[in-house]
Amino acid sequence: MPETVQLDDRVYSTRLDDGPRVLSEHIPGLRSVAVGIWVPWGASHDGAERMGAAHLLEHMIFKGTERRSAREIALEIEGIGGALDAYTSREHTACHARVLDEHLPMAVDVLTDLIFHPLLRPEDLELERQVILEEIAGVEDTPEELVFDLHAAALWDDHPYGRPVLGTADTVRAISRDDLETLWRTAYRPETCVVAAAGNVSHEALLELVARNFPNSDGNKEAPSVPEPTPAAPETVHIRRDSAQVHICLGASLFPRSDPRRYAAILVSTALGGGMSSRLFQRVREELGLAYTVYSYQSFYDRGGHAGVYMATRSDTALRAVDEVREELGEVAANGMSEEELSSIKRQTKGQVVLSLESSSARLQRLAGVALYGEPYLKLDEICARIDAVSEAEVARICREHYAPERQTIISLGPDGGAAAQNRDPVRLEDSVGNSEKG
């Protein structure tokens, strides 16, 4: 018999025999439930010649199943006031729904039908391929998205983390129906999936629904993995593009999601560009008026991570804007953060965590992350305690090792006179498109 582990007062986890891991969190006061199925296969597992396959397959499962047409899939959830969605990230694919609690059986039935019984018809593939090509074209026409993909490609070099989630026009055109069926049989296996639900849900009822709807498994629990990355040497590149602004990413590699230094890195990123009170917002926008948009970001994966800064500015101010950001990065790399600033950022971050977890969808994603990345489940007080435990010395080390100006790869996209000394021909744009998480 499968063993159920209680992770918190209302949080449970069960590993079904030759089946998925199932997690649930009962949230009092809600009349709804968010539920999803995660497949541990994302863009980084596709391979260079099949870039975009995971994302294309995610689209294809919505084109019809053995029991439902594409229209019926949409109507069944939307017709009861619910919402159905899916996305592909670098490391997994997810389908999820949010419905009234009374409609949870229907939601689980629809989700499992999508995952395990898609038709994958050739005629649907030809239509959906065109949709993806339009999505790729949309990214190419949106420099504030495209620059992140160009930066990832430069930062990670030939590693799978640098490949676009959408793939390229050439690779998407080359993906066959047989390719998708092989991927579906390889990746969409009951024993490697994760099922999670948050809201007005009973764990026992969720287990019954999963047991009723999931197909039999072959017992193979091995999930795919990617090699450990070796980030490329820092470079500074400007890519010529006709636009009103220069879009700029500065960033460097970080450690994997499981690294306990993650909390310190999040605090540093928040201090630099996590809101209107952050260092870069105050300096670049408020004091100097060099940009309307400037913020920091970070992503953590199973085998690595990265952090950086994004901003958009006019071509005649791009070089100065980059210099100002580099100077601010140099300041934190040399001096870290004061006790007063660190205390303030800790309060801000804890507040953001608490507020975000008032959403059932956020709690759903949190549960899935526990299973997908093998993380221990942390209660809210434990998360806040880990944030409070970050020391000035730890922050200083993160700043010095990962935020020093000379460690940053800088990619700018826009008209000449941009933020970099070198120029790369725009024909390369098609080589690196597709955001980090796409539906």
N, C-alpha and C positions, 0 to 999 in steps of 0.2 A: 504494500500500500504506500502511496506517496506521502511524504511527511510535510506537514504545513508548519511553517515557522512564523511566530508572531514577532514582527519587527518593531512595532510601536503599539500604542493603545488600540488603534483602529487600522493597522497596516499588517497585511499577511502576505506570505510568499509560499508557493507550492511548486515543486518540480514534479510534473506528472511522469509516470513511467513511460519511457519512449515517446514523450510528448513535450510540449512547450513548458517554459517556466511561466507561472501565472502569479501576478501580483495585484493586490487591490488595496485601496484606501477608502474607508467609509468616512464621508464628510457630513456631519450632522447639519441639518437645516437646509440641505439642497433637495430639490425635486428632480434633478437631472443627473446624468452620469456621462463621463467622457471615457471612451474605451478605444483601444487600438491594438493592432498587431504589428510587430516589428520583425523584419527579416534582416539578419546580419550580413547583408551584401549591399555594398554601395559602389559609388563611382571608382573608388580606389582599387576595387577588385576586378574591374572590367578587363584590364589589359590594354596595352597601347593601341592594338589594332581594332578593338571593339569599344573604344571610348563612347560613352553615352548609352550603352546597352541596358544597364540597370535602370536608367531613367526612362528609356523607351519602353521597357517591359512594364514599369510602373504605370505608364499611360495605357498600355495595351490591355491590362487586366480590367480596365473600366469600359472596354469596348463591347463587352458581352461575356456571359458565362453560360454554363450548361442550362441554367434555369432562368436567367434574366437577360434582357436586352440592355443596351447602354442606357436607353431612356428609362427602363424600369429600375435600373440601379440607382439612377438619380432621384426618380420619383418616390421610391420606397422610403428613403430617409427624409428627403425634403418635404414629402407629402404629410409627414407627421410633425413638421416643424423643426426637424433636426438638421444637422450639418454633417456632410461627409467630405473628407479630403485625404490627400496623400502627398508624400514628398520623398525625394531621394537625396541623401546626403553623401558625404564621402565614404561613410562606413556602414550605413544601413538604409533600408527602405521601409517606409511606414505607411499604413492605412489606418485612419482613425475617424471616429464619429462622436458626435455629442447629441444626446437625445434625452427626452424625459425618461425617468427611471423605469416607467412601465414598459418602455419600448426597448429595453436592453436586449431581450431575446432576439428581436428583429435585427438590431444593430450587429450583434455577434454573428447572426446568420448571414447577413449581407457581407460583412468583412471576411468571413471564412470562405464564402462563395467566391469573392474576388481573388483571394490569395491562392486557393487550391483548385478552382474549377474554371479558369479562364479559357476561352475558345481559341484565342491567338490566331484568328483567321487572316490569310494572306491579304484579302481585300481591305481589312481594317488596318493592317500594317502600312499599306501604301498611303492611306489617308492620314494616319497618325504620324507617319514619317514627315509629311508636309507640315503638320502642326509643329513638330519639333524643329524643323528647319526655320519656320517662322519665329519660334522662340529663340533660336540661336541668332537670327537676324535682329530680333528685338534687343538682345544683349549687345550686339555690335553697334546698335544705334543708341545705346544708353551708356555713355562713358563712365558714369558714376558706378555702374556695375562692372563693366568690362575691365576697368583698371585693377580691380581686386583679383580677377582671374589672371591677368598679365603679371601681377605681382606674385601670385602663388606659383605660377610657372617659373618665374625667375628665382624665387626663393628656394623652391624644392627641386629645381633642375629636372632630372628625368624620373624622380620618384613619383609614385602614384598620387601622392597628396597634391602634386602640382598639376594634375590632369583635370580638365573641365568636367563638371558633372554632366553637362548637356552633351559632351562630345564635340566633335567638329562636324561641319557639313559633310566632309568626305567620309568620316567614319560612320555617321548616321545613315548616309546613303548606302553604305556597304553592308549594313546589318541585315541579315536574312531572317525569314520566319523560323528556319531551323536553328539559327543562332539563339533566338529568343526562347524557343522551346527547350533547348539544351540548358540555357541559363535558368529557366524556370524550374526544370527538374533538378538542377544542381543546387539552387539557392533557396527555393521556396519549400523547405522541408519542415514538417511539424516539429521535429525534435530540436531544431535550432531556433525556432521562433520564440518571441517573447510576447505575452499577452498581458495587458495592464488595464486597469479601470480605476477611476476615481470619481467619487460623488456618492449618491445614495445607492450603494451597492453592497450586497452581501457576498463575502468571499465564497461561501459554500454554493450559492446560486451561480456565481461566475464559473466556478469549477464544473458544475453540472452542464452549463452551456458550452464550455470548451470541450468537455468530453463528448457531448452530443454532436457537435459540429465539426470537430477536427477529424481528419482522416487518419487511418492507421499509419504508423511510422515504420521505417526500416531499421530504426535503432541507431543510426549513425549520428552522433552528436557533435561531430567535429565542424567548427565554424571556420570560415576563411580568415586569413591573416595577411598582413602586408609586411615587407621587410622594414627594418629600422632605417629611418632616413638619415642621410648625410647632407645637410643643407649646403647649397652652393656658396661660394665666396661672395661677399657683399659686392654689389655693383650698382651703378647709377645710370639709368637709361631713360631717354626721352623718346617717345613714339609720336611722330607727327600725325596730327588729326585735325581736320577743320572743325572747330567748335568755339564757342564764346569764352570758355574757361579752360584752364589746365586742371586736370584731375590727378591727384598725387597720392600715392601710398608709400609710406616709409615703414619698414618692419623688419623683424628678425625672428629667428626660430626660438621656440620655447621647449619645455619638457612635456612629456605625455600627461594625459588627464589624471592618471593615478598618482602623480608626484605630489607629495604633501606641500610643496612650495607653490602649488597652484593658488592657494589663498593669498599669498604675498603678491603674486603676479597680478591677481585681480585688483588688489588694493592699489598697486602702482598704476595700473591702467586707469582706474577710476580717478586717481589723483591727477593724472595727466590730461585726460579728456573725457571723463565720465559724466559731464553735465555742465551747466552754465557757470558753476563756481570753480570748475577745474582750471588747472594752470594754463593749458593751451587755449581754452575758450576765452579766458580773461586776457591773455596776452595777444593772441593772433586776431581775435575778433573785437573784443571790447576796447583794448588799448591801442591797437594799431590799425584796425579796420581792414585787414588783409583778406579776410574770407567771411562768407556768411556761414558756411558749414565747415566745422573742424571737430573731430572726435577721435577717440582711441577705441581699439577693439582687440579681442583676443579669441583664439579658438584652440581647443584642446582635443586631440585625437588619441587613439589607443597607443600609437607609437611615437607621437611627437606633438608639437603645437607651434603656434606662432602668435606674435602680438605686433601691433602697429598703430599707425596714425593715418587717417584719411583727411584730406581737405581739398577744396576746390577754390581756385582764385584766378584772376585774369593773368594773361601771359606776361604783362609788364610788371606784375608783382609776384610772380611765381618764385623766382630765385630768392627774393627777400623772405617770402613766407617760409620756404624750406630752411633758409638760414636761421630764422627765428625758432622754428621747431627743433632744429639740430642744437641750437644753443640751449633750449630748455631741456632737451634730452641730456646734453652734456652736464647741465647743472645737477640733475638728479643722479646721473652716473657718478659724478664726483662727490656729491654731498648727501645723497639719499634724501630722507624726509625727516623733519623734526618730529619730536614726540607730540607736539600740539597738532601738526598737520596729520600725522598718522592716526591720532585719536579721532579727529574729525572725520577722516575717510572711513575709519572703522564704523562709526555711527551711521554714516551715509550708506555704506554697503549692507550693514545689517538691516537697516530700514528697507532697502530695496529688496532684500531676500524675503523678509516677512511679507511685504506687500505683494510680491510676485506670487507667493504661495497661497494667496487668498483666491487664486484661480484654479478651478478643477483641471483645466487643460495643462497648466504649469505643473501641477502635482502629478498628472498623468505622465508627462515627459520625465519628471524626476524619477518616478518608479521604473520607467523603462530604462533609464540610464543606469540604475542600480544593477539590473540584470545584464544589459548589453556590455557594460564595462567591468563587471565583476566587483563593483564597489560595495563597501559596507553601507547599509542604510543608516543615515544620520538623522536624529531628531533635530527639530529646529533649534533647540537650545544647544545641541552639540555643534551645529554649523556655526552658530554665533560664538561659541567658545573657541572654535578653531580660528575664527577671524580675530577674536580678541588676543589669541596667543601669538599672533605674528609680531615679531620683534623689530625694532629699528635696524638691528644688524642684518636680519634676514632681508628686509626691504632694501637696504643698501647693497647687499650682494646681488639681488635680482636686478637692481638698477645698473650696477656696474657691469654685470655679465651679459645682460640682454637688451639694455636700452642705450648703451654708449653710442654716440653718433657714428663712429667708424664701423660699427657692427650692422648698420642698417642697409638693407637693399632698398633703393629708391626707384620707383617707376612713376613717370609722369606721362600723361596722355593728353595731347592738345596741340594748339598751334605752335609754330616755332617761337623760340625765346622762352621755352618752358623751363622746367626745374632740373634739367640734367645736362651734362656736358656732352654726352654721346647722342647719336640719333640712330634709330632703328627703322627700317622701311616698314610702312603700314601694311604691306602684304602679309606680315606675320600675324596680323590681328586674328585671322581665321584659325590660327594654330592654337589659340588659347582663349576659348570662350565657354561660358557656362558657370553659373554661380555655385556657391557651396551647398545650397539646399534648394532643390527645385521640385515643384509639384507637377 
